[in-house]
Amino acid sequence: MLKVRHEINQTQQLVRETYVQIEQYAKTINENDFDPEFKKLLDDLGYKSALNSNRPLSLLDMVLRMVASKFSKISVKYRHSG
């Protein structure tokens, strides 16, 4: 049981560390880096504050910031699929 508890604690710590790294990266994405079409899509869907970094970011906010980046391969795929 102690081994299981140790593994759970270790996993939780790794998840926290990963979250911090993702958050730090997401906050380096400047508003000027956002694909304007993707930003408009988020606005149209009602996610007006999803790309705002002046607040604590949820995991979804971080993912949206990364996808919205002009430098994201996902964003490029989105732009060319429409």
KEDREN-479375 format. One line per 5 residues: number of its first residue (from 1); their letters; for each residue x, y, z of N, C-alpha, C, O. Coordinates in Angstrom, 1 decimal. Example, Ala and Ser with C-alpha at 12.3 -4.5 7.8 and 13.67 -1.06 7.14 Angstrom:
REM residues 2
1> as> 13.2:-5.7:7.8:12.3:-4.5:7.8:13.2:-3.3:7.8:14.2:-3.3:8.5; 12.8:-2.2:7.1:13.7:-1.1:7.1:12.9:0.0:7.9:13.4:1.1:8.0
//
This chain:
REM residues 82
1> mlkvr> 0.8:-1.2:0.0:0.0:0.0:0.0:0.9:1.3:0.0:0.5:2.3:-0.6; 2.0:1.2:0.7:2.9:2.4:0.7:3.5:2.6:-0.7:3.6:3.8:-1.1; 3.8:1.6:-1.4:4.3:1.7:-2.7:3.3:2.4:-3.6:3.6:3.3:-4.4; 2.0:2.0:-3.5:1.0:2.6:-4.3:0.8:4.1:-4.0:0.7:4.9:-4.9; 0.8:4.4:-2.7:0.7:5.8:-2.3:1.8:6.6:-2.8:1.6:7.7:-3.2
6> heinq> 3.0:6.1:-2.8:4.2:6.7:-3.3:4.1:7.0:-4.8:4.4:8.1:-5.3; 3.6:6.0:-5.5:3.4:6.2:-7.0:2.4:7.2:-7.3:2.5:8.0:-8.2; 1.3:7.2:-6.5:0.2:8.3:-6.7:0.8:9.6:-6.4:0.6:10.6:-7.2; 1.5:9.8:-5.3:2.2:11.1:-5.0:3.1:11.5:-6.1:3.1:12.7:-6.5; 3.9:10.6:-6.6:4.9:10.9:-7.6:4.1:11.4:-8.9:4.5:12.3:-9.6
11> tqqlv> 3.1:10.7:-9.2:2.3:11.0:-10.4:1.7:12.4:-10.3:1.7:13.2:-11.2; 1.1:12.6:-9.1:0.5:13.9:-8.9:1.5:15.1:-9.0:1.2:16.1:-9.6; 2.7:14.8:-8.5:3.7:15.8:-8.6:4.1:16.1:-10.0:4.3:17.2:-10.5; 4.3:15.0:-10.8:4.6:15.2:-12.2:3.5:15.9:-13.0:3.8:16.7:-13.9; 2.3:15.6:-12.7:1.1:16.3:-13.3:1.2:17.8:-13.0:1.0:18.7:-13.9
16> retyv> 1.5:18.2:-11.7:1.6:19.6:-11.3:2.7:20.3:-12.1:2.6:21.4:-12.5; 3.9:19.6:-12.1:5.0:20.2:-12.8:4.7:20.4:-14.3:5.1:21.4:-14.9; 4.1:19.4:-14.9:3.7:19.5:-16.3:2.7:20.6:-16.6:2.9:21.4:-17.5; 1.8:20.8:-15.7:0.8:21.9:-15.8:1.5:23.2:-15.7:1.2:24.1:-16.5; 2.4:23.4:-14.8:3.2:24.6:-14.7:3.9:24.9:-16.0:4.0:26.1:-16.4
21> qieqy> 4.6:23.9:-16.6:5.3:24.1:-17.8:4.4:24.5:-18.9:4.7:25.4:-19.7; 3.3:23.8:-19.0:2.3:24.2:-20.1:1.8:25.6:-19.9:1.7:26.4:-20.9; 1.5:26.0:-18.7:1.0:27.3:-18.4:2.1:28.4:-18.7:1.7:29.4:-19.3; 3.3:28.1:-18.4:4.4:29.1:-18.7:4.5:29.3:-20.2:4.6:30.4:-20.7; 4.5:28.2:-20.9:4.5:28.2:-22.4:3.3:29.0:-22.9:3.5:29.9:-23.8
26> aktin> 2.2:28.7:-22.5:0.9:29.3:-23.0:1.0:30.8:-22.7:0.5:31.6:-23.6; 1.5:31.2:-21.6:1.6:32.7:-21.3:2.6:33.4:-22.1:2.6:34.6:-22.2; 3.6:32.7:-22.8:4.5:33.3:-23.7:4.0:33.7:-25.0:4.6:34.4:-25.8; 2.8:33.1:-25.3:2.2:33.4:-26.6:1.5:34.7:-26.5:0.6:35.0:-25.8; 2.0:35.6:-27.3:1.5:37.0:-27.4:0.2:37.1:-28.1:0.0:36.3:-29.0
31> endfd> -0.6:38.1:-27.8:-1.9:38.3:-28.4:-1.7:38.5:-29.9:-2.5:38.2:-30.7; -0.6:39.1:-30.3:-0.3:39.4:-31.7:0.0:38.1:-32.5:0.0:38.0:-33.7; 0.3:37.0:-31.7:0.6:35.7:-32.3:-0.7:34.9:-32.7:-0.6:33.9:-33.4; -1.8:35.4:-32.3:-3.1:34.6:-32.5:-3.5:34.8:-34.0:-3.4:35.8:-34.6; -4.0:33.7:-34.5:-4.6:33.7:-35.8:-5.9:34.4:-35.7:-6.8:34.0:-35.0
36> pefkk> -6.0:35.5:-36.5:-7.2:36.4:-36.3:-8.5:35.6:-36.7:-9.6:35.8:-36.0; -8.5:34.7:-37.6:-9.7:33.9:-37.9:-10.1:33.0:-36.8:-11.3:32.8:-36.5; -9.1:32.4:-36.2:-9.4:31.5:-35.0:-9.9:32.3:-33.8:-10.8:31.8:-33.1; -9.3:33.4:-33.6:-9.7:34.3:-32.5:-11.2:34.7:-32.8:-12.0:34.7:-31.8; -11.5:35.0:-34.0:-12.9:35.4:-34.3:-13.9:34.2:-34.1:-15.0:34.4:-33.6
41> llddl> -13.4:33.0:-34.5:-14.2:31.8:-34.3:-14.5:31.7:-32.8:-15.7:31.4:-32.4; -13.5:31.8:-31.9:-13.7:31.7:-30.5:-14.7:32.8:-30.0:-15.6:32.5:-29.2; -14.5:34.0:-30.5:-15.5:35.1:-30.1:-16.9:34.7:-30.5:-17.8:34.9:-29.7; -17.0:34.2:-31.8:-18.4:33.9:-32.3:-19.0:32.8:-31.4:-20.2:32.7:-31.3; -18.2:31.9:-30.9:-18.7:30.8:-30.1:-18.9:31.2:-28.6:-19.4:30.4:-27.8
46> gyksa> -18.6:32.4:-28.3:-18.8:32.9:-26.9:-17.6:32.8:-26.0:-17.8:33.0:-24.8; -16.5:32.4:-26.5:-15.3:32.2:-25.7:-14.5:33.5:-25.7:-13.3:33.5:-26.1; -15.1:34.6:-25.4:-14.4:35.9:-25.6:-13.2:36.1:-24.7:-12.3:36.9:-25.0; -13.2:35.5:-23.5:-12.0:35.7:-22.6:-11.1:34.5:-22.6:-10.1:34.5:-21.9; -11.3:33.5:-23.5:-10.4:32.3:-23.5:-9.0:32.6:-23.8:-8.1:31.9:-23.3
51> lnsnr> -8.7:33.6:-24.6:-7.3:33.9:-25.0:-6.7:35.0:-24.1:-5.6:35.5:-24.3; -7.4:35.5:-23.1:-7.0:36.5:-22.2:-6.0:35.9:-21.1:-6.4:35.0:-20.4; -4.8:36.4:-21.1:-3.8:35.8:-20.1:-3.8:36.6:-18.8:-2.9:36.3:-18.0; -4.6:37.6:-18.7:-4.6:38.4:-17.4:-5.5:37.8:-16.3:-6.1:38.5:-15.5; -5.5:36.5:-16.3:-6.3:35.8:-15.3:-5.7:34.4:-15.2:-4.9:34.0:-16.1
56> plsll> -6.0:33.6:-14.2:-5.5:32.3:-14.1:-6.1:31.5:-15.3:-7.3:31.6:-15.6; -5.2:30.7:-15.9:-5.6:30.0:-17.1:-6.0:28.5:-16.7:-5.3:27.8:-16.0; -7.1:28.1:-17.3:-7.5:26.7:-17.1:-6.7:25.9:-18.2:-6.1:26.5:-19.1; -6.7:24.6:-18.1:-6.1:23.8:-19.1:-6.6:24.0:-20.5:-5.9:24.1:-21.4; -8.0:24.2:-20.5:-8.6:24.5:-21.8:-8.1:25.8:-22.4:-7.9:25.9:-23.6
61> dmvlr> -8.0:26.8:-21.5:-7.5:28.1:-22.0:-6.1:28.0:-22.6:-5.8:28.6:-23.6; -5.3:27.2:-21.9:-3.9:27.0:-22.4:-3.9:26.3:-23.7:-3.1:26.7:-24.6; -4.7:25.3:-23.9:-4.7:24.6:-25.1:-5.2:25.5:-26.2:-4.7:25.5:-27.4; -6.3:26.3:-25.9:-6.8:27.2:-26.9:-5.8:28.2:-27.4:-5.7:28.6:-28.5; -5.0:28.7:-26.4:-3.9:29.7:-26.7:-2.9:29.1:-27.7:-2.5:29.7:-28.6
66> mvask> -2.6:27.8:-27.4:-1.6:27.2:-28.3:-2.1:26.9:-29.6:-1.4:27.1:-30.6; -3.4:26.5:-29.7:-4.0:26.2:-31.0:-4.2:27.5:-31.8:-4.1:27.5:-33.0; -4.5:28.6:-31.1:-4.8:29.9:-31.7:-3.5:30.6:-32.3:-3.6:31.4:-33.1; -2.4:30.1:-31.8:-1.1:30.7:-32.3:-0.9:30.5:-33.8:-1.2:29.4:-34.3; -0.5:31.6:-34.4:-0.2:31.5:-35.9:0.9:30.4:-36.2:1.0:29.9:-37.3
71> fskis> 1.7:30.1:-35.1:2.8:29.2:-35.3:2.4:27.8:-35.0:3.2:26.9:-35.2; 1.2:27.6:-34.7:0.7:26.2:-34.4:0.4:25.5:-35.6:-0.2:26.0:-36.5; 0.8:24.2:-35.7:0.5:23.4:-36.9:-1.0:23.2:-37.0:-1.5:23.1:-38.1; -1.6:23.1:-35.9:-3.1:22.9:-35.8:-3.8:24.1:-36.4:-4.7:24.0:-37.2; -3.3:25.3:-36.0:-3.9:26.5:-36.5:-3.7:26.6:-38.1:-4.7:27.0:-38.8
76> vkyrh> -2.6:26.3:-38.6:-2.3:26.3:-40.0:-3.3:25.4:-40.7:-3.8:25.7:-41.7; -3.4:24.2:-40.1:-4.3:23.2:-40.7:-5.8:23.7:-40.8:-6.5:23.6:-41.8; -6.2:24.4:-39.7:-7.5:24.9:-39.6:-7.7:26.0:-40.7:-8.7:26.0:-41.4; -6.7:26.9:-40.8:-6.9:28.0:-41.8:-7.0:27.4:-43.2:-7.7:28.0:-44.1; -6.3:26.3:-43.5:-6.3:25.8:-44.9:-7.4:24.8:-45.2:-7.6:24.4:-46.3
81> sg> -8.1:24.4:-44.1:-9.2:23.4:-44.3:-10.5:24.1:-44.7:-11.4:23.4:-45.1; -10.6:25.4:-44.4:-11.9:26.1:-44.6:-12.0:26.5:-46.0:-13.1:27.1:-46.3
//
